[in-house]
Amino acid sequence: MNAAPASAKDQGKPEPAAAAEAIIVLLNPASGTVKSDSDDAAKKGPSFRERIESCLKEKGARFEIRETTPEVGAHVLARQAAREGVKRIVVCGGDGTVMSAVNGLNTGQDDTGEAPGQGERPEQDERPVLSIVPGGTANLLAAALEIPTDIEDAIEIALSGVERAIDLGRCGPHVFALGLGLGLTEKLVSQASARDKESLGKLAYAKAMFSELGARPTHFRFQIDGGPQTQARGVGIVIANAGKVGGTLKFAPNALMDDGLLDLCILHRFDLRDALRMVGKMVLGNLPEDRAVTFLQGKSIQILSEPPLDLQIDGEEVDESTPLTAQVLPGALRVRVSAKSNVQMDTEKTQKQSPEAAPPASRARLIAAALGAALAIGAALIWKRKRS
């Protein structure tokens, strides 16, 4: 274990000895490329691991770094740490690494990937508290929890942030924190190439989205909490646990990560007019009023379709397709967030319970909506020009 004099600043209300507790750091060495004005400068800069290690030492943390490998993923390392009685885990990497660790803490997989049975999984209250240091392209879960991409700021939250329990969802052998998508939403992930993600970052998903304008809807059936099956048509389906895209735009306005519910979002059609209109409504927070989308909630959601639809889970392609059943796991994951984010999550919960408490759209949000629509129009025009 590395050790240094304690100097972490209080950001929430941690336990008095929180900064001195031993921490296991799960790190993907391929994550966290240091971006600079020149490629040469980036190559000469400190590695992702070196920056994290230096920051932890400066803040007086006691820690041990365990790197993932192609053979030993974060789910294996997370389960091993939990079995050792570790109380705190910091996951450093992109969404794939983070969600692999989350799955390791919340599924029955052992070190070989087999399922040894539910009894060998740590009890919910005994599972480690998980913190995130983002090191990927989209960093979707970190953004949903408002974890900054700056390494020092993220580590500050990991050391002295506020502990909060959030829900997870389960679909087959997979556990998810954000949600799963089918149809258009699956294609946004599968068609965003590694080259585009490297050069465009989050805009790679926007590029993939515009390539699906005019997609034909699929017929499917859904069932919520064992109720009657309902027929529907749509180009995209999302079962959401979190409602924000990139930590700002709310595509599932009623979704909260700690309300004990999953949100079913059906996008019935997707043309250029729909895209522009919905961008503005997402910024303004009144997307539920849009005629192209339907929102429903439940603890268990079943989807059936013919032909089967592929799906993505938390922004990663998986070898699964419909039919599927997703179930909520209330309070299944304990995470560290900033004091500000903790207050914001409490506020959103209050506003959901009392809609009249929600503030009206501000002038800043109206301006942001206009800018978002203008950017969307520009991107669409560029895309159409390149296609013609």
C-alpha positions as CSV (number, residue, x, y, z in Angstrom):
1,M,0.0,0.0,0.0
2,N,1.2,3.5,-0.8
3,A,0.8,6.1,2.0
4,A,1.3,9.8,2.4
5,P,0.2,12.5,5.0
6,A,-3.5,13.1,4.9
7,S,-4.5,16.4,3.2
8,A,-7.8,15.7,1.4
9,K,-10.3,18.6,1.6
10,D,-13.9,17.9,2.8
11,Q,-16.4,18.1,-0.1
12,G,-19.3,16.3,1.5
13,K,-19.8,14.5,4.8
14,P,-17.5,11.5,4.7
15,E,-16.7,9.4,7.7
16,P,-13.9,11.0,9.8
17,A,-11.3,8.3,8.8
18,A,-12.5,8.1,5.1
19,A,-9.3,9.6,3.6
20,A,-7.2,7.2,5.6
21,E,-9.0,4.0,4.6
22,A,-7.2,1.6,2.2
23,I,-8.4,2.0,-1.3
24,I,-8.2,-0.4,-4.2
25,V,-7.7,1.4,-7.5
26,L,-8.8,-0.6,-10.6
27,L,-7.2,1.0,-13.6
28,N,-7.4,0.3,-17.3
29,P,-3.9,1.2,-18.6
30,A,-5.3,1.8,-22.1
31,S,-7.6,4.6,-20.9
32,G,-6.9,8.3,-20.2
33,T,-5.0,9.5,-23.2
34,V,-3.5,12.8,-22.3
35,K,-4.6,15.3,-24.9
36,S,-2.4,18.3,-25.8
37,D,-1.9,20.8,-28.6
38,S,0.5,18.4,-30.3
39,D,0.7,14.7,-30.5
40,D,4.4,14.8,-29.5
41,A,3.6,16.7,-26.3
42,A,0.8,14.2,-25.5
43,K,3.2,11.2,-25.9
44,K,5.8,12.8,-23.6
45,G,3.3,13.7,-20.9
46,P,2.7,11.6,-17.8
47,S,0.6,8.4,-18.3
48,F,-2.9,8.0,-16.9
49,R,-1.6,5.8,-14.1
50,E,1.2,8.3,-13.3
51,R,-1.2,11.2,-13.0
52,I,-3.6,9.2,-10.8
53,E,-0.8,7.8,-8.6
54,S,0.7,11.3,-8.1
55,C,-2.6,12.8,-7.2
56,L,-3.5,10.1,-4.7
57,K,-0.1,10.5,-3.0
58,E,-0.5,14.3,-2.8
59,K,-3.8,13.8,-1.1
60,G,-2.5,11.4,1.5
61,A,-4.4,8.3,0.3
62,R,-3.5,4.8,1.2
63,F,-4.0,2.8,-2.0
64,E,-3.1,-0.1,-4.2
65,I,-3.3,0.0,-8.0
66,R,-4.5,-3.1,-9.8
67,E,-4.5,-3.0,-13.6
68,T,-6.9,-4.7,-15.9
69,T,-5.6,-6.9,-18.7
70,P,-7.3,-8.5,-21.7
71,E,-7.5,-11.7,-19.6
72,V,-8.5,-10.2,-16.3
73,G,-11.1,-7.6,-16.5
74,A,-12.4,-5.1,-14.0
75,H,-15.3,-7.4,-13.0
76,V,-12.8,-10.0,-11.8
77,L,-10.7,-7.5,-9.9
78,A,-13.8,-5.9,-8.4
79,R,-15.1,-9.2,-7.1
80,Q,-11.7,-10.1,-5.7
81,A,-11.5,-6.8,-3.8
82,A,-15.0,-7.3,-2.4
83,R,-14.2,-10.8,-1.2
84,E,-11.1,-9.4,0.5
85,G,-13.3,-7.1,2.5
86,V,-12.2,-3.9,0.7
87,K,-14.6,-1.0,1.6
88,R,-13.7,1.4,-1.2
89,I,-12.9,0.9,-4.9
90,V,-11.9,3.6,-7.3
91,V,-12.4,2.7,-11.0
92,C,-10.2,4.5,-13.5
93,G,-11.2,4.1,-17.1
94,G,-14.0,4.5,-19.6
95,D,-17.6,3.3,-19.5
96,G,-16.6,-0.3,-20.4
97,T,-14.2,-0.6,-17.5
98,V,-16.5,1.1,-15.0
99,M,-19.5,-1.0,-15.9
100,S,-17.4,-4.2,-15.9
101,A,-16.5,-3.4,-12.2
102,V,-20.2,-2.7,-11.4
103,N,-21.2,-6.0,-12.9
104,G,-18.5,-7.7,-10.9
105,L,-19.9,-6.3,-7.7
106,N,-23.5,-7.1,-8.6
107,T,-23.6,-10.5,-10.5
108,G,-22.7,-14.0,-9.6
109,Q,-19.6,-14.2,-11.9
110,D,-16.5,-15.7,-10.4
111,D,-12.9,-15.2,-11.6
112,T,-13.5,-17.5,-14.6
113,G,-16.7,-15.9,-15.7
114,E,-18.9,-18.8,-14.5
115,A,-21.9,-18.2,-12.2
116,P,-21.2,-19.9,-8.9
117,G,-24.6,-19.0,-7.4
118,Q,-26.2,-16.0,-5.7
119,G,-25.0,-17.0,-2.2
120,E,-21.4,-16.2,-3.0
121,R,-22.1,-12.6,-3.9
122,P,-21.3,-10.0,-1.2
123,E,-24.4,-8.7,0.6
124,Q,-25.6,-5.3,-0.6
125,D,-24.6,-3.5,2.6
126,E,-21.1,-5.2,2.5
127,R,-20.3,-4.2,-1.1
128,P,-17.6,-1.6,-1.5
129,V,-18.4,2.0,-2.3
130,L,-17.5,2.8,-5.9
131,S,-15.9,6.0,-7.1
132,I,-15.0,6.9,-10.7
133,V,-12.1,8.6,-12.3
134,P,-13.2,9.1,-16.0
135,G,-10.8,8.0,-18.7
136,G,-12.9,7.2,-21.7
137,T,-14.5,8.8,-24.7
138,A,-18.1,9.4,-23.5
139,N,-17.8,8.7,-19.7
140,L,-21.6,8.4,-19.6
141,L,-22.0,7.1,-16.1
142,A,-19.5,9.7,-14.7
143,A,-21.4,12.4,-16.5
144,A,-24.7,11.1,-15.1
145,L,-23.3,11.4,-11.6
146,E,-21.6,14.7,-12.4
147,I,-18.1,13.4,-11.8
148,P,-15.7,15.8,-13.5
149,T,-13.2,14.6,-16.1
150,D,-10.4,16.4,-14.4
151,I,-8.3,13.7,-12.6
152,E,-7.6,15.8,-9.5
153,D,-11.3,16.9,-9.1
154,A,-12.5,13.3,-9.6
155,I,-10.1,11.9,-7.0
156,E,-11.1,14.7,-4.6
157,I,-14.7,13.3,-4.8
158,A,-13.5,9.7,-4.5
159,L,-11.7,10.6,-1.3
160,S,-14.1,13.0,0.4
161,G,-17.4,13.0,-1.5
162,V,-20.8,12.0,-0.3
163,E,-21.9,8.4,-0.4
164,R,-25.2,7.7,-2.2
165,A,-27.1,4.6,-3.1
166,I,-28.3,4.4,-6.7
167,D,-30.5,1.8,-8.5
168,L,-29.2,-0.6,-11.1
169,G,-31.1,-2.6,-13.8
170,R,-30.7,-6.2,-14.7
171,C,-31.2,-7.7,-18.1
172,G,-30.3,-11.4,-18.4
173,P,-26.7,-11.8,-17.1
174,H,-26.0,-8.1,-17.4
175,V,-26.4,-5.3,-14.9
176,F,-26.7,-1.7,-16.1
177,A,-26.5,1.7,-14.5
178,L,-27.7,4.0,-17.3
179,G,-29.9,1.9,-19.5
180,L,-30.2,-0.3,-22.6
181,G,-31.2,0.6,-26.1
182,L,-32.7,-1.2,-29.1
183,G,-33.2,-0.2,-32.7
184,L,-31.9,3.3,-33.4
185,T,-30.3,3.6,-30.0
186,E,-28.4,0.4,-30.5
187,K,-27.1,1.6,-33.8
188,L,-25.8,4.8,-32.3
189,V,-23.3,2.6,-30.4
190,S,-22.6,-0.1,-33.0
191,Q,-22.1,2.4,-35.9
192,A,-19.9,4.9,-34.0
193,S,-16.5,3.7,-35.2
194,A,-13.4,3.6,-33.0
195,R,-11.8,6.1,-35.4
196,D,-14.7,8.5,-35.1
197,K,-14.7,8.2,-31.3
198,E,-11.0,8.8,-31.1
199,S,-11.2,11.9,-33.4
200,L,-14.6,13.3,-32.6
201,G,-15.2,12.2,-29.0
202,K,-18.9,12.4,-28.1
203,L,-19.7,13.9,-31.5
204,A,-19.1,10.4,-33.0
205,Y,-22.5,9.4,-31.6
206,A,-24.1,12.5,-33.1
207,K,-22.7,11.5,-36.4
208,A,-24.0,8.0,-36.1
209,M,-27.4,9.4,-35.1
210,F,-27.7,11.6,-38.2
211,S,-26.9,8.7,-40.4
212,E,-30.1,7.1,-39.1
213,L,-32.5,9.9,-40.1
214,G,-35.6,8.5,-41.7
215,A,-35.2,5.0,-40.2
216,R,-38.2,2.7,-40.7
217,P,-40.1,1.8,-37.5
218,T,-40.2,-1.7,-36.1
219,H,-43.3,-3.4,-34.7
220,F,-42.9,-4.7,-31.1
221,R,-44.8,-5.5,-27.9
222,F,-44.1,-4.5,-24.4
223,Q,-45.3,-5.4,-21.0
224,I,-44.8,-3.4,-17.7
225,D,-45.0,-5.0,-14.3
226,G,-46.8,-8.1,-15.5
227,G,-49.7,-6.0,-17.1
228,P,-51.2,-6.5,-20.5
229,Q,-49.0,-6.7,-23.6
230,T,-49.2,-3.5,-25.7
231,Q,-48.5,-3.2,-29.4
232,A,-46.3,-0.4,-30.6
233,R,-44.2,0.9,-33.5
234,G,-40.9,2.7,-33.1
235,V,-37.4,3.3,-34.5
236,G,-35.8,3.4,-31.1
237,I,-36.4,2.0,-27.7
238,V,-34.6,2.8,-24.4
239,I,-35.1,1.3,-21.0
240,A,-33.5,4.0,-18.8
241,N,-32.3,4.1,-15.2
242,A,-30.7,7.5,-15.7
243,G,-32.3,10.2,-17.8
244,K,-29.4,12.5,-18.8
245,V,-27.2,12.5,-21.9
246,G,-23.7,13.7,-21.2
247,G,-24.8,15.0,-17.8
248,T,-26.9,17.8,-19.4
249,L,-29.7,16.9,-21.9
250,K,-32.5,14.9,-20.4
251,F,-33.8,12.3,-22.9
252,A,-35.9,10.5,-20.2
253,P,-37.2,13.5,-18.2
254,N,-38.8,11.4,-15.4
255,A,-35.9,9.0,-14.9
256,L,-34.0,9.2,-11.6
257,M,-31.2,6.9,-10.6
258,D,-32.7,6.3,-7.1
259,D,-36.5,6.2,-7.6
260,G,-36.8,2.4,-7.7
261,L,-38.2,2.5,-11.3
262,L,-37.1,2.0,-14.9
263,D,-38.3,4.3,-17.7
264,L,-39.5,3.0,-21.0
265,C,-38.8,5.5,-23.8
266,I,-40.2,4.8,-27.3
267,L,-39.1,7.0,-30.2
268,H,-41.9,6.4,-32.8
269,R,-40.1,8.1,-35.7
270,F,-36.9,10.1,-36.5
271,D,-36.6,12.5,-39.3
272,L,-34.8,15.9,-39.5
273,R,-37.7,17.9,-38.2
274,D,-38.2,15.5,-35.3
275,A,-34.4,15.7,-34.4
276,L,-34.3,19.5,-34.4
277,R,-37.6,19.8,-32.4
278,M,-36.5,17.2,-29.8
279,V,-33.1,18.8,-29.2
280,G,-34.8,22.0,-28.2
281,K,-37.3,20.2,-26.0
282,M,-34.7,18.2,-24.2
283,V,-32.9,21.4,-23.3
284,L,-36.1,23.0,-22.1
285,G,-37.1,19.9,-20.2
286,N,-40.5,19.4,-21.9
287,L,-39.7,16.4,-24.1
288,P,-42.6,14.4,-22.7
289,E,-45.0,16.7,-24.6
290,D,-43.5,15.7,-28.0
291,R,-45.7,13.7,-30.3
292,A,-42.8,11.5,-31.5
293,V,-42.0,10.0,-28.1
294,T,-43.8,8.0,-25.4
295,F,-42.6,7.6,-21.8
296,L,-43.8,4.9,-19.3
297,Q,-42.4,3.6,-16.0
298,G,-42.3,0.4,-14.1
299,K,-40.2,-2.0,-12.0
300,S,-40.1,-4.7,-14.7
301,I,-40.3,-4.2,-18.5
302,Q,-40.5,-6.9,-21.1
303,I,-39.9,-6.3,-24.8
304,L,-40.8,-8.7,-27.6
305,S,-40.2,-8.1,-31.3
306,E,-40.2,-9.9,-34.6
307,P,-37.6,-9.9,-36.0
308,P,-35.3,-9.8,-32.9
309,L,-33.6,-6.6,-32.2
310,D,-30.0,-6.3,-31.1
311,L,-29.2,-4.2,-28.0
312,Q,-26.6,-2.1,-26.3
313,I,-26.2,-1.8,-22.6
314,D,-24.7,1.3,-21.0
315,G,-23.1,2.3,-24.3
316,E,-21.5,-1.1,-25.0
317,E,-22.5,-3.7,-27.6
318,V,-23.6,-7.0,-26.1
319,D,-24.3,-10.4,-27.6
320,E,-28.0,-10.2,-26.7
321,S,-31.3,-9.5,-28.5
322,T,-35.0,-9.5,-27.9
323,P,-37.1,-11.0,-26.3
324,L,-35.8,-9.4,-23.1
325,T,-36.9,-8.5,-19.6
326,A,-35.3,-5.7,-17.6
327,Q,-35.8,-5.4,-13.8
328,V,-34.8,-2.6,-11.4
329,L,-32.5,-3.4,-8.5
330,P,-33.3,-0.6,-6.0
331,G,-30.2,0.9,-4.2
332,A,-27.9,-1.8,-5.5
333,L,-24.8,0.3,-6.0
334,R,-23.1,2.7,-3.5
335,V,-21.2,5.5,-5.2
336,R,-19.3,8.6,-4.2
337,V,-20.6,11.9,-5.6
338,S,-19.9,15.6,-4.9
339,A,-21.9,17.5,-2.3
340,K,-23.3,19.6,-5.1
341,S,-24.4,16.6,-7.1
342,N,-25.9,15.0,-4.0
343,V,-28.0,18.2,-3.4
344,Q,-29.0,18.3,-7.1
345,M,-30.2,14.6,-7.0
346,D,-32.3,15.4,-3.8
347,T,-33.8,18.4,-5.6
348,E,-34.7,16.4,-8.7
349,K,-36.4,13.8,-6.5
350,T,-38.4,16.5,-4.7
351,Q,-39.4,18.0,-8.0
352,K,-40.6,14.7,-9.3
353,Q,-42.7,14.1,-6.2
354,S,-44.0,17.7,-6.4
355,P,-44.0,18.8,-10.0
356,E,-45.2,22.3,-9.1
357,A,-41.8,22.8,-7.3
358,A,-39.9,22.6,-10.6
359,P,-38.6,26.0,-11.7
360,P,-39.7,27.5,-15.1
361,A,-37.3,27.4,-18.0
362,S,-34.6,30.1,-17.6
363,R,-33.4,32.5,-20.2
364,A,-30.1,30.7,-20.2
365,R,-31.9,27.4,-21.1
366,L,-33.9,29.2,-23.8
367,I,-30.6,30.5,-25.3
368,A,-29.1,27.0,-25.0
369,A,-32.1,25.5,-26.8
370,A,-31.6,27.9,-29.7
371,L,-27.9,27.2,-29.9
372,G,-28.5,23.5,-29.7
373,A,-31.0,23.7,-32.5
374,A,-28.7,25.8,-34.6
375,L,-25.8,23.3,-34.1
376,A,-28.2,20.4,-35.0
377,I,-29.3,22.2,-38.2
378,G,-25.7,22.8,-39.2
379,A,-24.6,19.2,-38.5
380,A,-27.6,17.9,-40.5
381,L,-26.9,20.2,-43.5
382,I,-23.2,19.1,-43.5
383,W,-24.3,15.5,-43.3
384,K,-26.8,15.9,-46.1
385,R,-24.2,17.7,-48.3
386,K,-21.6,14.9,-47.8
387,R,-24.3,12.3,-48.7
388,S,-25.3,14.0,-51.9
